[in-house]
Amino acid sequence: MKKNDPYGPNAPLVDMTVFPSWIVFEDDNLLILNKPGWLVCHPSKDGSLSSLVGAVRIYTNLDKLHLVARLDRETSGLVIFAKRPSVARKFQMAIQERKVGKEYLAILEGALEKGIEVNQSIAHRPNGLVKIKNHVSDDRRAKSAVTTFEPILNNKDYTLARVLPETGRKHQIRVHAEWLGHSVVGDKIYGSDESLYIEFIEQGWTDRLDQNLAMKRQALHCHKYHFHFADSTVTFEAPLAEDMDLFCQDNLREDFSLFI
């Protein structure tokens, strides 16, 4: 049996006895989860327990599930599943029509002293070591992207920030954080050395990663969703992931949660 190391060379597996503790909300229409920052959303070749979708299928015993809002593997926080097609359409339409407010919490490198709106278009970077990397670009094919960063607490080394993306481009928050000069802590692609990402993919967590990254994954957490429907506003909230919580206590202040 594989060693279940979230940051090892093999895919980590979901413990279904722990899975219920991830549930933020559930009824006949929705299942809202607080995803850990080591788990992929979509099914993988490593079996049902290696992805969130696979674990949800086991938990619900439903063949058809509708993933309304997903996250990158190393981003923790809210992931929304609809149990019925009509419910999925309602929530996806709200997202498409930008009737959704999203709030992330991020730990950034350095001291971000004041709030700032970043209005910089994003495109795929055509050359470079990491093929999936995006960057800020004025290329005509670049897509508009707007992100607001609001510092909550900081010191000379780190900033806990509330991040409000107005658009939803791939890696948007991480690209804009890098452009600001305040990369997300633990970001293997948009941090100081993207070769760390290649090393992690090939070998898992290594001594060199340990020496260069303050966290084993990017310190980014989808904290809140606000869906603005015609008849009501529905809000979901996911408590901060344990690894980010401990990092803030150790590196900012123990009572940091009072300021969120």
Buried (B, 14 or more C-beta within 10 A) or exposed (E): EEEEEBBEBEBBBBEEEEBEEBEBBBEEBBBBBBBBBBBBBEBBEBEBBBBBBBBBBBBBEBEEBBBBBBBBBBBBBBBBBBBBEEBBEBBBEBBEEEBBBBBBBBBBBBEBEEEBEBEBBBBBBEEEEBEEBBBBBEEEEBBEBBBBBBBBBBEEEBBBBBBBBBBBBBBBBBBBBBBBEBBBBBBBBBBEBBEBBEBBEEEBBBEBBEEBBBBBBBBBBBBBBBBBEEEEEBEBBBBBBEBBBEBBEEBBBEEBEEEB
